[in-house]
């Protein structure tokens, strides 16, 4: 567990901070979305990683991601990456138009690889992170973070085409 010992929360604290009830928190531990707490019963203590995972899980489920996919994605993240994602998720939501998309593109701080070619092997599974972009109602694009730089112009063009089509 990538837990930071500066934070010690009870399950009641997590309920208050996230709005997720204790039965769901216990379910997430059972399903592996959350690591087991330190201690058991009323003495169980949760750390910053638990809080971040709960916040991210809540927000990712709003995007209709399945729990298994959320767990697998978070298992690949460092604590710092979770902090960054939680901060982004907590920012006010705005509709995905060209300006919002440009803002999102400016926020991405993932390591970038050169443009992909047929000879470029994919990144190792443990290093892959994905960004979900809502282009329009019911239309989303998943973009692997290590290729984000290469595909940003295409995503902008796609968003512009969808926007023009919606205006027609």
C-alpha positions in Angstrom: 0.0 0.0 0.0 1.3 3.4 -1.0 0.0 5.0 2.2 1.1 8.2 3.7 1.3 7.9 7.5 0.7 11.6 8.1 -3.0 11.0 7.6 -5.1 8.7 9.8 -8.8 8.6 9.1 -11.6 6.5 10.6 -14.3 5.0 8.3 -16.6 7.8 9.7 -14.0 10.4 8.6 -14.0 8.9 5.1 -17.8 8.9 5.0 -17.9 12.6 5.9 -15.1 13.6 3.5 -16.3 11.7 0.5 -20.1 11.2 1.0 -19.6 7.4 0.4 -21.2 5.2 3.1 -19.2 2.8 5.2 -20.8 -0.3 3.6 -19.6 0.8 0.2 -16.1 1.6 1.6 -15.9 -1.9 3.1 -17.2 -3.3 -0.3 -14.4 -1.4 -2.1 -11.8 -3.0 0.3 -13.3 -6.4 -0.3 -13.1 -5.8 -4.1 -9.6 -4.5 -4.0 -10.4 -0.9 -5.1 -9.1 0.2 -1.7 -6.2 -1.5 0.2 -7.0 -2.9 3.6 -6.8 -0.4 6.4 -4.4 -0.6 9.2 -6.0 -2.3 12.1 -9.5 -3.8 12.2 -13.0 -3.0 13.5 -13.5 0.3 15.2 -9.7 0.8 15.4 -9.2 0.5 11.6 -7.3 3.5 10.2 -7.2 4.7 6.6 -4.6 6.9 5.0 -4.4 9.5 2.3 -4.3 6.9 -0.4 -7.7 5.5 0.8 -9.2 9.0 0.6 -7.8 9.8 -2.8 -9.0 6.4 -4.2 -12.5 7.0 -2.8 -12.6 10.5 -4.4 -11.4 9.2 -7.7 -13.7 6.2 -7.7 -16.7 8.4 -7.0 -15.8 10.7 -9.9 -14.8 8.0 -12.3 -18.1 6.1 -11.7 -19.9 9.3 -12.8 -18.2 8.7 -16.2 -19.8 5.2 -16.2 -16.5 3.3 -15.8 -16.8 -0.1 -14.3 -15.3 -0.8 -10.9 -12.8 -3.3 -12.2 -11.4 -0.8 -14.7 -11.2 1.8 -12.0 -9.3 -0.5 -9.7 -6.9 -1.6 -12.5 -6.2 2.1 -13.4 -5.6 3.2 -9.9 -3.3 0.3 -9.1 -1.0 1.7 -11.8 -0.9 5.2 -10.3 1.5 6.6 -7.8 0.2 8.6 -4.8 1.4 11.8 -6.5 -0.5 10.9 -9.7 -3.6 10.3 -7.6 -3.2 13.7 -6.0 -3.0 15.4 -9.4 -6.0 13.5 -10.7 -8.1 14.2 -7.6 -7.2 17.9 -7.9 -8.3 17.9 -11.6 -11.5 16.0 -10.8 -12.3 18.5 -8.0 -12.1 21.5 -10.4 -15.4 22.9 -11.6 -16.8 21.0 -14.6 -17.4 22.8 -17.9 -18.8 21.6 -21.2 -16.3 20.2 -23.7 -16.1 22.8 -26.4 -13.0 23.8 -28.3 -11.9 26.2 -25.5 -12.5 23.6 -22.8 -10.6 21.0 -24.8 -7.7 23.4 -25.2 -7.7 24.0 -21.5 -7.7 20.2 -20.8 -4.8 19.8 -23.3 -2.9 22.4 -21.3 -3.5 20.6 -18.0 -2.2 17.2 -19.1 1.2 16.7 -17.5 1.9 13.1 -18.5 5.3 12.1 -19.8 5.2 12.3 -23.6 6.7 9.9 -26.1 7.6 10.7 -29.7 4.9 10.2 -32.3 3.9 6.6 -32.5 5.1 4.5 -35.5 4.6 0.9 -36.4 8.0 0.2 -35.0 7.3 1.9 -31.6 6.3 -0.7 -29.0 3.4 0.2 -26.7 4.3 1.4 -23.2 4.5 -1.3 -20.5 1.1 -2.0 -19.0 2.2 -0.7 -15.6 3.2 2.7 -17.1 0.0 3.3 -19.1 -2.5 5.8 -18.0 -5.5 6.9 -20.0 -7.3 10.2 -20.3 -11.1 10.3 -21.1 -12.3 13.2 -23.2 -16.0 14.0 -23.6 -16.2 15.4 -27.1 -20.0 15.7 -27.2 -23.0 14.2 -25.5 -22.6 10.5 -25.7 -19.3 10.7 -27.6 -16.0 10.2 -25.7 -12.5 9.5 -26.7 -9.9 7.5 -24.7 -6.3 8.7 -25.2 -3.3 7.0 -23.8 -1.3 9.6 -21.9 2.1 8.7 -23.4 0.7 9.4 -26.9 -1.2 12.5 -25.9 1.2 14.9 -27.5 1.0 13.1 -30.9 -2.8 13.0 -31.0 -3.7 16.4 -29.6 -4.1 17.9 -33.1 -6.4 15.0 -34.2 -8.5 15.3 -31.1 -8.9 19.1 -31.7 -9.9 18.4 -35.3 -12.4 15.8 -34.2 -13.9 18.1 -31.7 -14.2 20.9 -34.3 -15.9 18.5 -36.7 -18.4 17.3 -34.1 -19.1 20.9 -33.1 -19.7 21.9 -36.8 -22.0 18.9 -37.3 -24.0 19.7 -34.2 -24.4 23.3 -35.4 -25.7 22.1 -38.8 
